[in-house]
Amino acid sequence: MIPVEPFRPDVAVFREVKPADRLPELEPADRSRESGRGRPGSVGSESIALSRCDNVSNQSPTDIMRLALVEAQSAADAGDVPIGAIIVHDPTGNIIGRGRNRREIDNDPTAHAEIIALRDAAARLGSWRLLDCTMYVTLEPCPMCAGAIVAARLPRVVYGCDDPKAGAVRTLYKICEDPRLNHCVAVTPNVCAEECAEMLRAFFRVQRTLGKK
Ligand SMILES: [Zn+2]
C-alpha cells in the first residue's frame, strides 16, 4: 500500500444542519445504496448538507488525488481493483461525492468508482447536473464512465494514470472533449500518475500470486 496521510481538514466549511435534513451516516460498504436518491433543494453551498466535514479549498490537485487514492485502497482491501474517485464542489471546496470500485463486491458491472461518486454527488446536490464540480479519479475513465461524466455536465475531470486498455478520455477515445456531443469536459491527466499506477500494479501482483487474476 502506498502510504497516504489521512485527510484532516483544518477548516470545516459547511452549514450546521438540523437532524431532519442531515444525510444519514453511511459506512463505506453502504455508500452505493445512496445511489439514485435525490434530495430536494437548489444547487449551492447552502443547500449542501454534508455528513462528512471534508473541505479541500486549500488543497492542491495532488492532495485531492491522494484522497481518491484512499478510496482506491479501500476497494483493494475489499478485493476490487483499486480505483477511487472524489467529486469536489468547486465554489465551496466541499467534497460532495466519493466512490470506489465495487464491481466484485456488488457483482455489478456498472459499479465503477466514477459512477458511484456521480450518484453520491447528485444525491447530495439534489440535482443530476453537477455544474461547478470537478471529479478526481485515479484511473482514466472507461467509455461508460466518460459518457456518464458528460451526461452529468461536469465541467472538469482530473485523472491519475492512463488506461491503455479502456481509457476513453484521452487514450483510446476522447469522449469528454468530443465536440459532436452536447457537452465538453476539460481534462487534466497525469496527476499522481505514478502513485495511481503503482497501486494498480501492486494489486495485480498480489492477485497473481494468489492465482486470482
Ligand atoms: Zn468506468
Residues whose N, C-alpha, C, O or C-beta is under 5 A from the ligand:
A	BS01	ZN	H112 P141 C142 M144 C145
